Amino acid sequence: MKTRPDGATTPGTGEGSGSGAPGAGEGAFPEASLSLLIAGLAAQAQVALGLRANPTTGSTGKDFVAARRAIALLDVLETKTKGNLDDAERRLLGAVLADLRMAYVTLTKGS
């Protein structure tokens, strides 16, 4: 367990924490955080919008249904965490959502 600055504890990422990597030490994976979750969903939306290459295939393509779904998940996250985020988390989530929504509208306008 790790202790955050606010006194709350979070599971560690080392051995025995379910990381799936036998003998993996601290730092093998980034610590679980809201920022990491936001970044992951944002990356999914960016791949679906064709703004970044798919890390598995290396190709780019557009899947507006998948992009809408990732943006909607971020929107749910924003709604459900309202009043419970620190300033940095709130700004990050708001900025990511604004950027992705603008990109979605711009890219789908001609479709």
C-alpha positions as CSV (number, residue, x, y, z in Angstrom):
1,M,0.0,0.0,0.0
2,K,1.1,3.5,-0.7
3,T,0.0,6.6,1.2
4,R,-1.0,9.6,-0.8
5,P,-0.3,13.2,0.4
6,D,-4.0,13.4,1.5
7,G,-3.5,10.4,3.8
8,A,-5.5,8.0,1.7
9,T,-3.9,4.6,0.8
10,T,-3.7,3.0,-2.6
11,P,-2.5,-0.4,-3.7
12,G,1.1,-0.6,-4.7
13,T,2.3,-1.8,-8.1
14,G,4.9,-4.3,-6.9
15,E,4.9,-8.0,-6.3
16,G,1.8,-9.4,-4.8
17,S,-0.4,-6.5,-5.9
18,G,-1.9,-8.4,-8.9
19,S,0.3,-6.7,-11.4
20,G,0.5,-10.0,-13.3
21,A,4.3,-9.7,-13.7
22,P,6.1,-12.2,-11.5
23,G,8.8,-10.4,-9.5
24,A,8.0,-7.1,-11.0
25,G,9.4,-4.4,-8.7
26,E,8.1,-0.9,-7.9
27,G,7.9,1.2,-11.1
28,A,7.1,-1.7,-13.4
29,F,3.8,-0.1,-14.1
30,P,2.7,3.5,-13.5
31,E,0.8,3.9,-10.3
32,A,-2.9,3.7,-10.7
33,S,-4.4,7.2,-10.7
34,L,-7.2,9.3,-12.1
35,S,-4.8,11.0,-14.4
36,L,-3.7,7.7,-15.9
37,L,-7.3,6.7,-16.4
38,I,-8.1,10.0,-18.1
39,A,-5.0,9.6,-20.3
40,G,-6.0,6.0,-21.3
41,L,-9.5,7.0,-22.3
42,A,-8.2,10.0,-24.1
43,A,-5.7,7.9,-26.1
44,Q,-8.5,5.5,-27.1
45,A,-10.6,8.5,-28.4
46,Q,-7.6,9.9,-30.2
47,V,-6.9,6.5,-31.9
48,A,-10.6,6.3,-32.9
49,L,-10.6,9.8,-34.3
50,G,-7.5,9.0,-36.3
51,L,-5.4,11.5,-34.5
52,R,-2.8,9.0,-33.4
53,A,-1.8,5.6,-34.7
54,N,-3.2,2.4,-33.2
55,P,-0.3,1.2,-30.9
56,T,-1.0,-2.4,-31.8
57,T,-1.3,-2.1,-35.6
58,G,0.6,1.1,-36.3
59,S,-2.2,2.2,-38.6
60,T,-4.6,5.1,-38.4
61,G,-8.2,5.1,-39.1
62,K,-11.5,6.6,-38.0
63,D,-14.1,4.9,-35.9
64,F,-16.5,7.6,-34.8
65,V,-18.7,5.2,-32.7
66,A,-15.7,4.2,-30.6
67,A,-14.6,7.8,-30.3
68,R,-18.1,8.8,-29.1
69,R,-18.0,6.0,-26.6
70,A,-14.6,7.0,-25.1
71,I,-15.7,10.6,-24.9
72,A,-18.9,9.6,-23.3
73,L,-17.0,7.6,-20.7
74,L,-14.9,10.6,-19.9
75,D,-18.1,12.7,-19.6
76,V,-19.5,10.1,-17.1
77,L,-16.3,10.3,-15.2
78,E,-16.6,14.1,-15.0
79,T,-20.2,14.0,-13.9
80,K,-19.7,11.3,-11.3
81,T,-16.6,12.9,-9.8
82,K,-17.9,16.4,-9.7
83,G,-16.9,18.0,-6.4
84,N,-14.4,15.2,-5.6
85,L,-11.5,16.2,-7.8
86,D,-8.5,18.4,-6.9
87,D,-7.9,21.4,-9.1
88,A,-5.3,19.7,-11.3
89,E,-7.6,16.6,-12.0
90,R,-10.5,18.9,-12.7
91,R,-8.5,21.0,-15.2
92,L,-7.0,17.9,-16.9
93,L,-10.4,16.3,-17.3
94,G,-12.0,19.5,-18.5
95,A,-9.3,20.2,-21.0
96,V,-9.2,16.7,-22.4
97,L,-12.9,16.6,-22.8
98,A,-13.0,20.0,-24.5
99,D,-10.2,19.0,-26.9
100,L,-11.7,15.7,-27.8
101,R,-15.2,17.2,-28.3
102,M,-13.8,19.9,-30.6
103,A,-11.9,17.3,-32.6
104,Y,-14.9,15.0,-32.9
105,V,-17.1,17.9,-34.1
106,T,-14.5,19.1,-36.6
107,L,-13.8,15.6,-38.0
108,T,-17.5,14.6,-38.2
109,K,-18.7,17.9,-39.7
110,G,-17.9,16.7,-43.2
111,S,-19.1,13.2,-42.8
